[in-house]
Amino acid sequence: MLVPIFNPERIQIDAIDLSVSDRDARTDAMAGAHGLPYLGQFLAEIARMQSEEGDRFGRRYQRETLASDGLGLVSPLSGEPVVAKESLAVGSKKFFRFAETNNSGEHATYFVISSRVHFGFPLAALFVPTENWLLIWEPEGKRAVGAHHLQALAQALAQDELPLRLPIRTVITMGHVNFAHHLWNELSALETIIQSGSLRADTSILVARETLGPLEQIFPELKNQPIYRVGDNKPPGGVRRGALFLNVGASRIPQSMRRRIAEFALNKASAAARAIIAALKRNAGPAFWISVRTQDRTLVDQRETFARIAGQLLNEHERCSIVFDGFSLPEDWKRAGDEMQDFYRNTAAATQEECAAIIAAVKSSVTLSPSQVIATTAGMGLLDSIAIAQSATAYLCHSGTVQHKIGWTANVPGMVHGHRGPHIDDLGLWHSQKLEDGIAPVVVPKAFFQNVISRVEKRRHDYESIDPETFTRFVAEYFRSCVSLAGQKSQMA
């Protein structure tokens, strides 16, 4: 792969918003300055490709690239269709290489870059090495492609770095360390790709982390697909070349993916998880799910507050179950590096201790009847937690990944609470928009909490309840409405 020499220390970076109406004047100026007469048509084509509603379930350009073994776009140089048959993987970014001959007979090379897992890896930037010029059009003003990525690229090219060679030319790279991104962005896109029939038999998959289990088990359709796993379960680092590397990403979970992961979790549930599920079913009453978090961004007085809420629920509902959901171990945690394994062990142990303390406090204040059940998922695997969540009637969760375990897989009513930041009021809509037909959780009013001031950097987003008694009544009232709604649906079924 021949790439023109460029100076990563002197990159000119311009940014443009593809959605604004006055972009044409700026585009014309940049086109003239950098010798790209058809830059406007190039950008218009990308804007059109990435504005379709269906892109939420997986990027169209990714499916077309897989189906045709190349990324096809409109050339900013000639205005004609061009195809990239190879790319470089710079960390999580993919630099698709286009090579053309300009009107003067000179060879021209430029890169189109994909970026940002939570946006579904849209095409987000154009890099022209001979011009030392980077044009970014990432959504919402984000800037995930920067000079440091180009510096890594330049260093790798100077050293002729080739850390990976695969026998298959088109390679899907995936395996985010965070299970929520893995489910929401990566697996959802893979679901759409499989359903669309655009995955070729000779396309390989390079996977780092498999936090929800082996890909070919989640997707039996992949049983004959070549899958390569990164050694020691570490995310790919450095620069990779020698193939057409492609990120796949979605920004909304299709219902078919939600059902797939829920069914997979139920089928893979451990004996301990199956015992809890059986106890919840025998109880036949509403099951209330309450998350417990010991890392940052938590309710610091959750032990007393959740014990109070649980006691109120047990007093109100003669037949009910309460499940305290703690930290869940990724399915591949034993294949992670030593430092990450220690983090998983310590975090799981901390939430087990916290859940045990909350349950002890509940039992010291309320006498459980034979028709009441208290259980915990703390320290269990992610699939076990997801499997048990399918029996829940409603939930009370910290915002973020602990909510996603139940909200994005069981899609039941619930409440979220969090640090009193500027975006707290938008949390309900944000959580529900990530799932097709998702039920929006109720956001616990921020007036119930106050932020905790801490000098510890990692604890800057903790908070505490101002009036635990009022908070308890608010939660209990909402849960009563969920039980009533569940009863109505049961009668209609």
Helices and strands as residue ranges (DSSP letters): G 8-10, E 12-15, H 23-34, H 39-49, G 53-57, H 60-68, E 71-74, E 81-84, E 87-90, E 93-101, E 107-114, G 117-119, E 123-128, G 129-131, E 133-136, G 139-141, H 147-158, E 170-174, H 179-181, I 182-187, H 188-196, E 204-207, H 215-218, G 220-222, E 227-229, G 231-233, E 239-247, H 255-268, H 271-283, E 287-291, H 302-316, E 320-325, G 333-335, H 338-365, E 372-376, H 382-389, E 394-398, H 401-407, E 414-417, G 424-426, H 427-433, E 442-443, G 446-448, E 449-451, G 457-459, E 463-465, H 468-492
